[in-house]
Amino acid sequence: MRIPLMLLILPCFVASSIAQPSMTIRGKTGDLQSNKVYLFFVNPARSDTTLVDSATVTRQQFSFRKSLQEPKQAFIVLKNHSEKVSFIWDNNIEVKLNERSLTTSAVINSIATSDWYDFIAGIDTTYEQEVVAFKKQKAAIRQMPKKSVVYDSSRVINFALTGVNLTKVRWQQFVKFRERHPLSWVNLYLLCWYRLELGRAAVHYEMIKLPAHLKESVLYRQLDLALQEMN
């Protein structure tokens, strides 16, 4: 009987009471000129970033080792380079840096990262541009003095409908991904990343449907707290 690879990895992250597995990142810089690599962790429920380690590049190679309670959203940055390589650290992984574009570097042996990239590949770039434009418009409206705001009913209705339609598309993206990858940690990460777009009620509704190993995670509790703090 074949056992899905995801099910083989899940026991590594079942409970915090079990010894935390030690994970490694091994990377190759190729001909990129840099002698230092920095590792950052991202808390998607709090939208903050923390520098956690650095490594010296020796013979075009570097490595990191950490004990992880559960998969972590992370990225690495090379000294003297602005682009970053983003991934979800869920296994012993290898990073092969792309000299032409660091953002398209290969992350090998990470199921969650592959799932994440699968989600991104299915998103229409035009839709993402519309989301960015809507966010900018919304932020501009909030910053305007209340006395200077002139209400045009048709514009208000169109703005509201745009927001509803964009949210509907984002929710459909999430549902389709979950159908393809029901056990993936990316399901929880997506709810963190898009909680402001989807809204508190919708995110909470989808959290209830998540599998047990995600509900028992630290990130799940952090997201639940973040939802409570949302206006």
VMD Tcl script that draws the C-alpha trace (Angstrom):
set ca {
  {0.00 0.00 0.00}
  {1.38 3.40 -0.96}
  {1.32 6.01 1.80}
  {1.09 9.68 0.71}
  {4.33 11.53 1.38}
  {2.43 14.22 3.31}
  {1.28 11.60 5.85}
  {4.87 10.54 6.41}
  {5.89 14.10 7.28}
  {2.95 14.94 9.55}
  {4.21 12.91 12.57}
  {7.22 15.25 12.78}
  {4.88 18.06 13.80}
  {2.11 16.40 15.84}
  {2.61 17.98 19.25}
  {4.86 20.41 21.06}
  {5.38 17.92 23.90}
  {7.41 15.69 21.55}
  {11.07 16.54 20.97}
  {11.28 19.14 18.26}
  {12.86 17.76 15.07}
  {16.10 19.34 13.90}
  {15.85 20.65 10.34}
  {18.57 21.75 7.98}
  {18.81 24.12 5.04}
  {21.68 23.54 2.65}
  {22.28 26.10 -0.05}
  {24.47 26.70 -3.07}
  {25.24 30.24 -4.15}
  {26.82 29.45 -7.51}
  {28.71 32.45 -8.86}
  {26.82 35.00 -6.76}
  {29.27 37.26 -4.96}
  {28.40 37.17 -1.26}
  {30.05 35.84 1.88}
  {27.01 35.93 4.17}
  {23.44 34.62 4.14}
  {20.74 35.79 6.56}
  {17.76 33.69 7.64}
  {14.47 35.36 8.60}
  {11.29 33.89 10.06}
  {7.90 35.40 9.23}
  {4.90 35.24 11.54}
  {1.99 35.42 9.07}
  {-0.60 35.84 11.81}
  {1.16 38.96 13.12}
  {2.68 40.13 9.83}
  {6.12 40.56 11.42}
  {9.60 39.41 10.46}
  {12.53 38.33 12.66}
  {16.19 37.79 11.80}
  {17.00 34.43 13.42}
  {20.41 33.41 12.08}
  {23.23 34.05 9.65}
  {25.65 31.74 7.87}
  {29.03 32.21 6.25}
  {29.37 31.16 2.62}
  {32.23 28.69 2.21}
  {33.13 27.32 -1.22}
  {29.83 28.63 -2.56}
  {27.84 26.73 0.06}
  {26.01 27.58 3.29}
  {23.78 25.83 5.80}
  {21.35 26.44 8.66}
  {20.08 24.08 11.35}
  {17.13 24.71 13.67}
  {14.78 22.74 15.90}
  {11.27 23.46 14.71}
  {8.03 22.78 16.53}
  {6.12 23.13 13.27}
  {6.72 24.39 9.70}
  {7.90 27.99 9.50}
  {7.47 30.62 6.84}
  {10.97 31.89 6.14}
  {13.20 33.62 3.64}
  {16.92 34.06 3.09}
  {18.79 37.12 1.89}
  {22.38 37.28 0.69}
  {24.59 40.09 1.89}
  {24.82 42.82 -0.77}
  {21.71 41.49 -2.56}
  {18.19 42.89 -2.18}
  {16.11 39.98 -3.49}
  {14.98 37.25 -1.14}
  {14.20 33.54 -1.46}
  {10.91 32.70 0.28}
  {9.80 29.24 1.39}
  {8.06 27.27 4.13}
  {10.62 25.29 6.12}
  {8.99 21.93 6.73}
  {11.79 19.46 6.05}
  {15.50 19.13 5.38}
  {15.68 21.27 2.27}
  {18.15 22.37 -0.36}
  {18.18 25.82 -1.93}
  {19.82 26.32 -5.30}
  {20.10 30.04 -5.89}
  {19.26 31.38 -9.33}
  {22.00 33.82 -10.30}
  {19.70 35.76 -12.65}
  {16.77 36.08 -10.25}
  {16.96 35.04 -6.60}
  {13.17 35.09 -6.27}
  {12.96 32.16 -8.70}
  {15.55 30.01 -6.93}
  {14.80 26.31 -6.53}
  {13.70 25.02 -3.10}
  {14.05 21.23 -3.07}
  {12.37 18.68 -0.74}
  {9.79 21.05 0.78}
  {6.22 19.86 0.26}
  {4.68 23.01 1.76}
  {6.78 25.27 -0.47}
  {5.78 23.26 -3.55}
  {2.14 23.59 -2.49}
  {2.60 27.33 -2.01}
  {4.14 27.71 -5.47}
  {1.26 25.65 -6.88}
  {-1.20 28.13 -5.39}
  {0.71 31.11 -6.78}
  {0.91 29.55 -10.24}
  {-2.88 29.39 -10.40}
  {-3.43 33.09 -9.67}
  {-4.20 35.49 -12.50}
  {-1.73 38.40 -12.40}
  {-4.46 40.78 -13.54}
  {-6.49 39.85 -10.47}
  {-3.55 40.56 -8.17}
  {-3.10 43.97 -9.80}
  {-6.77 44.72 -9.14}
  {-6.34 43.70 -5.49}
  {-3.36 46.05 -5.09}
  {-5.24 48.91 -6.75}
  {-8.27 48.33 -4.52}
  {-6.12 48.32 -1.38}
  {-4.47 51.60 -2.38}
  {-7.84 53.19 -3.07}
  {-9.20 51.97 0.25}
  {-6.16 53.30 2.12}
  {-6.46 56.68 0.39}
  {-10.10 56.98 1.40}
  {-9.27 56.20 5.03}
  {-6.57 58.89 5.11}
  {-8.83 61.63 3.76}
  {-10.23 64.08 6.34}
  {-13.88 63.26 6.95}
  {-14.98 66.84 6.21}
  {-13.41 66.70 2.74}
  {-15.07 63.44 1.71}
  {-17.78 63.94 -0.89}
  {-20.10 60.96 -1.13}
  {-21.12 59.86 -4.60}
  {-23.63 57.03 -4.18}
  {-22.75 55.36 -7.49}
  {-19.02 55.43 -6.73}
  {-19.60 54.09 -3.23}
  {-21.70 51.22 -4.58}
  {-19.14 50.40 -7.29}
  {-16.33 50.47 -4.74}
  {-18.23 48.14 -2.41}
  {-19.09 45.74 -5.24}
  {-15.46 45.65 -6.34}
  {-14.42 44.65 -2.83}
  {-17.08 41.93 -2.67}
  {-16.10 40.50 -6.06}
  {-12.39 40.47 -5.25}
  {-13.07 38.73 -1.93}
  {-15.24 36.14 -3.68}
  {-12.44 35.31 -6.13}
  {-9.90 35.01 -3.31}
  {-12.20 32.66 -1.39}
  {-12.66 30.51 -4.52}
  {-8.87 30.33 -4.92}
  {-8.57 29.07 -1.35}
  {-11.33 26.47 -1.75}
  {-9.84 25.10 -4.97}
  {-6.42 24.82 -3.36}
  {-7.84 23.02 -0.32}
  {-9.56 20.52 -2.59}
  {-6.21 19.68 -4.21}
  {-4.15 19.75 -1.00}
  {-6.50 19.04 1.96}
  {-3.69 18.29 4.45}
  {-1.27 21.01 3.41}
  {0.04 23.54 5.91}
  {-0.45 26.14 3.21}
  {-4.21 26.05 3.92}
  {-3.51 27.63 7.31}
  {-0.95 30.03 5.88}
  {-3.40 31.23 3.22}
  {-5.94 32.09 5.91}
  {-3.24 34.08 7.71}
  {-2.04 35.89 4.59}
  {-5.50 36.82 3.33}
  {-7.39 37.29 6.59}
  {-7.89 41.01 5.96}
  {-9.28 40.35 2.48}
  {-11.54 37.47 3.47}
  {-12.76 38.98 6.73}
  {-12.92 37.61 10.25}
  {-16.14 35.60 9.87}
  {-15.07 33.86 6.65}
  {-11.61 32.99 7.98}
  {-13.03 31.61 11.22}
  {-15.53 29.54 9.23}
  {-12.73 28.01 7.15}
  {-10.50 27.44 10.19}
  {-13.11 25.10 11.64}
  {-12.78 22.88 8.57}
  {-9.00 22.47 8.84}
  {-7.56 19.03 9.72}
  {-6.59 18.23 13.31}
  {-2.82 18.67 12.92}
  {-3.36 22.28 11.80}
  {-5.87 23.05 14.56}
  {-3.34 21.86 17.15}
  {-0.58 24.14 15.86}
  {0.83 27.29 17.43}
  {0.09 29.19 14.22}
  {-3.60 28.26 14.44}
  {-3.80 29.77 17.93}
  {-1.94 32.87 16.77}
  {-4.37 33.31 13.89}
  {-7.33 32.88 16.22}
  {-5.93 35.64 18.45}
  {-5.27 37.88 15.43}
  {-8.91 37.48 14.36}
  {-10.09 38.52 17.83}
  {-8.02 41.70 17.51}
  {-9.41 42.62 14.08}
  {-11.76 45.60 13.92}
}
mol new
graphics top color blue
foreach p $ca { graphics top sphere $p radius 0.5 }
foreach p [lrange $ca 0 end-1] q [lrange $ca 1 end] { graphics top cylinder $p $q radius 0.2 }
display resetview
